[in-house]
Amino acid sequence: MTRLSSLIILSATAIALSSPALAKTSIQKGENLCKSEIAKLEPAPTSVRVDKEGAKASNATFVFDVKARNADNASVKLTCTVDRETDTATVALLSPLADQQQQAAQ
């Protein structure tokens, strides 16, 4: 009986200690927050690709690199920062990709 009681106590402790980590935003949720925040931009992009594999994570934030295309088919590179505690995303324009490609060609 003591073995079963010990197992129950250990399981309850593990669940109690892991619950704060579960409350934070996951990478998938962070990606969705970024996509919804980018959709609010004017003009709204026609396509959005979030680089989950290149995401930078800390205890407080996720930082995603995002490539988007506008209605005129121009590519732009964005960065999206997600606050894991408050579930909020902020988007910043890094630079238009077309300008980067032209400069690299020269």
HUBEL-V817863 format. One record per residue. RES is the residue in three letters. SS is DSSP state (alpha for helix, beta for strand, coil for the rest). Layout:
res:RES ss:SS
res:RES ss:SS
This chain:
res:MET ss:coil
res:THR ss:alpha
res:ARG ss:alpha
res:LEU ss:alpha
res:SER ss:alpha
res:SER ss:alpha
res:LEU ss:alpha
res:ILE ss:alpha
res:ILE ss:alpha
res:LEU ss:alpha
res:SER ss:alpha
res:ALA ss:alpha
res:THR ss:alpha
res:ALA ss:alpha
res:ILE ss:alpha
res:ALA ss:alpha
res:LEU ss:alpha
res:SER ss:alpha
res:SER ss:alpha
res:PRO ss:alpha
res:ALA ss:alpha
res:LEU ss:alpha
res:ALA ss:alpha
res:LYS ss:coil
res:THR ss:coil
res:SER ss:coil
res:ILE ss:alpha
res:GLN ss:alpha
res:LYS ss:alpha
res:GLY ss:alpha
res:GLU ss:alpha
res:ASN ss:alpha
res:LEU ss:alpha
res:CYS ss:alpha
res:LYS ss:alpha
res:SER ss:alpha
res:GLU ss:alpha
res:ILE ss:alpha
res:ALA ss:alpha
res:LYS ss:coil
res:LEU ss:coil
res:GLU ss:coil
res:PRO ss:coil
res:ALA ss:coil
res:PRO ss:coil
res:THR ss:coil
res:SER ss:beta
res:VAL ss:beta
res:ARG ss:beta
res:VAL ss:beta
res:ASP ss:beta
res:LYS ss:beta
res:GLU ss:beta
res:GLY ss:beta
res:ALA ss:beta
res:LYS ss:beta
res:ALA ss:beta
res:SER ss:coil
res:ASN ss:coil
res:ALA ss:coil
res:THR ss:beta
res:PHE ss:beta
res:VAL ss:beta
res:PHE ss:beta
res:ASP ss:beta
res:VAL ss:beta
res:LYS ss:beta
res:ALA ss:beta
res:ARG ss:beta
res:ASN ss:coil
res:ALA ss:coil
res:ASP ss:coil
res:ASN ss:coil
res:ALA ss:coil
res:SER ss:beta
res:VAL ss:beta
res:LYS ss:beta
res:LEU ss:beta
res:THR ss:beta
res:CYS ss:beta
res:THR ss:beta
res:VAL ss:beta
res:ASP ss:beta
res:ARG ss:coil
res:GLU ss:coil
res:THR ss:coil
res:ASP ss:coil
res:THR ss:beta
res:ALA ss:beta
res:THR ss:beta
res:VAL ss:beta
res:ALA ss:beta
res:LEU ss:beta
res:LEU ss:beta
res:SER ss:beta
res:PRO ss:beta
res:LEU ss:alpha
res:ALA ss:alpha
res:ASP ss:alpha
res:GLN ss:alpha
res:GLN ss:alpha
res:GLN ss:alpha
res:GLN ss:alpha
res:ALA ss:alpha
res:ALA ss:alpha
res:GLN ss:coil
